[in-house]
């Protein structure tokens, strides 16, 4: 099976069922399929060939959903990009992946035009909301077939197999340079099947997705929902929780995936009990662990809903889940490995550890990535020989402990990546932005516990002599250089930063 074939099977099985609710519009599976076929043909006509990378730099939207499946059907590799991405980072990603085509929106023109000005690989740009092309390689994006448009019959089967690439999803690494996680159709089909199976998703489910589709947790709500033939209600964001709640009531949502930040906002909302959400049968959480207090609050607010606590990595999508019947007994556990996957802990020498130990989590399964895009050294740090000849397993870089029955409990990250608002934040990227501020002499960034964000970004800053900067000024300048979730929440000015014997900044104890 190829990833997009699940969608095509559902189209054949229930064409008139509502697949997507977005921006006040409702689209059946058949309507979506016509748009996908049309855009796939357009991409091929414009020179997108098998294996070509196509960046999707879009808000949560109909165009983003259609784009994912159209790129796959055309034989390309889709590359979702967070619409909050800044121009220099977008330029890096387009160049690093040697992207052939960019699908984007006119409201992001200031960002993508800069990136295109520093790129030579992109030959096709399709822009939603564009009125006048003005360039041979740039054209308005239209996923709606119209008279005179490219016929869907122009589509040519690219003859893919499940070892072909399906997606490249960029994630920040501890070095600060974004890394492209390379995923085959087999990787994504395996993850999609395992997760949707243990969750027990159904065709009559109505899934609320307020997570960014550039974030794999959000992306898989579409993939899994369309696999089982459910309806996905797509929101732009969770910025206005009251509006999202109104949508959940109106659409009678049954499945609500979220991250701790979202659930903290909900539980702090005084008017939450004014909304009738008795249709909700399932709540899922990943990205960071829910606190026991939030677990209890959610269960009190939604007693009829089953709560799944999970842990995952972009490098393999999902790793573990806690069976809901274990929530009372082990509320801080993220469970055990999901179906069709094996996990274990190792010590610093790579030796397996027994239950009751603490060590690095290792993942074995067909959901494990192929590697990082053209980064063999980074790949070698994470993919290492497994128990079977020729296979590779994923070293997570995260420390866990197990109880006597093998249930996993997150301890810490082996590197210094910060997870804030469900997004991974590289301290190095934030430090680079701090160093770009005139007057900053030294900087170090760490994550500190935060009830709302999971972890908050905190910066320790040493200023040059006679320089005066306020915390507010530093944060404002960082917001001009970084995505909002990466900017520091706290800034502490210090006279000096601790150093190692070799002169490197020592972060131990700063938090």
C-alpha positions, -999 to 999 in steps of 0.1 A, spaced: 0 0 0 10 36 -7 1 63 17 -24 81 -6 -41 48 -16 -59 47 17 -76 80 8 -85 66 -27 -100 34 -12 -121 56 11 -132 77 -19 -144 45 -36 -161 32 -5 -180 63 6 -177 91 -19 -205 113 -6 -194 112 31 -181 145 44 -143 142 46 -133 178 56 -149 208 72 -128 239 68 -134 276 68 -171 271 70 -172 248 40 -179 211 38 -162 188 13 -171 152 5 -145 125 -3 -154 127 -39 -151 165 -41 -116 163 -24 -106 135 -48 -114 157 -79 -93 185 -65 -64 161 -57 -65 145 -92 -65 180 -108 -36 193 -88 -16 161 -93 -20 165 -131 -10 202 -129 21 193 -109 32 166 -134 25 190 -163 48 216 -147 76 191 -144 73 175 -110 87 140 -115 89 109 -93 110 117 -62 109 155 -66 104 174 -34 75 198 -32 73 222 -3 38 230 12 42 264 29 6 270 39 -17 276 68 -41 248 79 -64 249 49 -82 230 21 -51 238 -1 -28 222 24 -49 190 26 -53 187 -12 -16 195 -16 -4 166 5 -23 140 -15 -18 156 -49 20 156 -44 19 119 -34 -3 110 -64 20 129 -87 49 108 -74 65 136 -55 77 139 -19 58 164 1 76 187 26 53 205 50 66 238 63 53 257 93 37 290 80 55 307 110 89 299 95 111 329 89 125 338 55 161 327 61 151 293 75 127 287 46 155 295 22 178 270 40 151 242 38 144 248 1 180 247 -8 189 218 15 161 196 1 167 209 -35 129 215 -37 115 215 -72 81 231 -65 66 253 -39 29 255 -30 21 285 -9 -2 314 -2 -1 351 -11 -2 362 25 32 347 30 48 365 0 72 385 20 88 353 33 87 330 3 99 357 -22 130 362 -1 136 325 0 131 321 -37 156 350 -43 182 328 -26 173 296 -44 180 279 -78 162 246 -75 126 257 -74 111 258 -110 74 260 -101 55 281 -76 18 278 -71 3 306 -50 -31 305 -33 -47 340 -35 -24 353 -63 -42 374 -88 -16 379 -115 13 355 -121 38 379 -137 64 352 -140 66 320 -161 74 298 -131 47 314 -108 10 307 -112 -21 311 -91 -30 279 -72 -64 265 -80 -73 230 -69 -108 233 -84 -110 219 -119 -125 244 -143 -132 247 -180 -99 250 -199 -79 236 -170 -55 207 -172 -75 175 -177 -72 150 -148 -67 125 -176 -32 140 -181 -21 124 -149 4 96 -154 9 68 -129 45 73 -114 48 36 -106 57 40 -70 65 13 -45 64 15 -7 102 20 -5 99 53 -24 99 85 -4 66 101 8 77 130 29 105 150 43 97 167 76 122 192 90 129 192 127 155 213 146 185 194 159 207 201 189 232 218 166 206 243 155 206 233 119 172 219 108 173 183 97 150 167 72 135 135 85 132 112 54 101 90 55 91 63 29 55 53 21 62 22 42 73 42 72 41 64 71 17 36 62 31 16 92 28 44 116 -7 53 103 -19 18 106 -5 12 141 -18 44 156 -52 43 141 -55 7 152 -47 12 189 -68 43 191 -98 25 176 -107 53 151 -140 47 133 -157 59 102 -184 77 122 -158 98 141 -156 135 138 -120 146 145 -111 181 155 -77 192 143 -64 225 156 -28 214 154 -6 226 126 -5 202 96 33 210 94 35 192 127 33 154 122 7 151 150 -16 174 131 -7 158 97 -16 123 109 -51 135 120 -58 139 83 -40 107 72 -57 85 99 -91 102 95 -92 97 58 -80 61 62 -110 51 83 -134 74 64 -140 98 92 -147 135 90 -119 159 100 -129 194 112 -98 215 104 -91 247 124 -64 273 116 -51 272 151 -61 270 188 -54 308 193 -91 314 201 -102 284 222 -137 297 226 -143 297 188 -128 262 186 -152 251 214 -182 265 195 -171 245 165 -167 213 185 -203 217 198 -217 226 164 -200 197 146 -205 172 175 -168 163 176 -159 129 189 -121 129 189 -99 158 202 -62 155 198 -41 181 216 -9 190 234 -5 202 270 -6 238 261 -40 235 245 -54 214 275 -40 240 300 -58 267 281 -90 247 282 -89 238 319 -82 274 327 -112 286 307 -139 297 332 -167 293 306 -158 257 296 -187 241 314 -211 263 294 -203 241 263 -220 208 258 -194 183 246 -211 150 254 -203 138 219 -166 137 228 -155 101 231 -117 104 229 -89 128 239 -53 122 228 -21 139 240 15 138 229 45 162 223 49 165 261 36 147 291 4 159 307 7 167 344 -13 146 368 -33 177 377 -43 183 340 -52 146 337 -75 148 366 -91 180 354 -97 166 319 -113 135 332 -135 155 355 -146 178 326 -151 150 301 -159 119 321 -173 101 291 -141 105 270 -112 80 269 -78 97 275 -47 85 256 -13 96 268 14 90 242 50 97 233 65 101 198 93 114 176 91 128 141 118 102 132 92 74 137 59 93 142 47 75 174 65 52 199 44 44 228 9 48 242 -6 42 277 -37 19 276 -65 41 291 -72 14 317 -37 20 332 -42 57 336 -52 56 373 -24 31 382 4 49 363 -7 85 354 28 97 346 37 68 323 37 70 285 30 33 283 46 7 261 55 3 224 26 5 199 15 -24 177 41 -37 152 70 -21 171 96 -32 196 112 -8 221 138 -13 248 163 7 269 201 6 266 230 19 286 258 41 273 275 10 258 243 0 239 235 -30 261 199 -38 268 187 -30 302 162 -50 324 129 -36 337 134 -11 365 164 6 348 170 40 333 185 43 298 181 56 263 150 44 245 156 24 213 128 18 187 126 -10 161 99 -11 135 90 -3 99 78 31 111 115 42 117 127 69 93 151 62 65 175 88 79 181 126 78 182 141 43 218 140 31 232 141 66 251 108 70 269 118 102 237 129 119 219 98 107 246 75 120 241 90 155 205 80 155 203 49 133 224 20 144 225 -18 136 196 -37 150 193 -74 161 186 -86 126 214 -85 99 211 -54 78 184 -37 98 187 -3 115 170 8 147 164 43 161 182 56 191 158 82 205 182 104 223 157 104 252 162 89 286 134 68 301 130 45 331 108 14 333 88 0 362 87 -37 371 61 -44 344 80 -26 316 59 6 314 79 36 304 84 70 322 102 99 305 132 112 324 150 138 302 165 144 268 200 134 262 205 166 242 192 201 252 162 203 228 133 222 244 97 212 237 75 243 240 38 244 229 43 209 214 71 222 191 108 213 193 130 244 199 167 243 193 186 264 219 213 270 194 188 287 170 176 309 198 211 317 209 220 327 173 191 352 174 203 365 207 238 370 195 224 390 165 211 416 189 235 446 192 249 446 227 247 409 235 280 395 246 271 360 256 239 339 257 227 305 268 192 291 264 176 264 284 141 250 290 124 255 323 91 238 335 60 257 325 24 246 334 10 261 302 38 255 276 52 222 290 86 239 288 93 276 285 124 290 267 146 309 291 176 330 280 206 339 302 222 370 287 255 388 293 256 423 279 285 442 266 299 469 289 277 500 292 249 484 271 213 488 285 186 463 273 154 453 289 139 419 290 110 432 268 134 446 242 153 413 239 121 393 235 108 417 209 139 414 188 139 376 191 103 376 178 115 395 148 140 367 140 123 336 152 90 317 151 68 328 180 71 295 198 109 298 198 113 332 213 122 333 250 95 337 275 120 347 302 153 367 299 177 369 329 207 392 327 238 379 344 274 392 347 289 360 335 281 325 324 297 294 338 323 278 316 339 243 313 376 238 315 378 242 277 360 275 278 326 263 266 295 277 283 283 252 309 244 250 310 242 225 339 223 241 367 212 272 348 175 262 347 
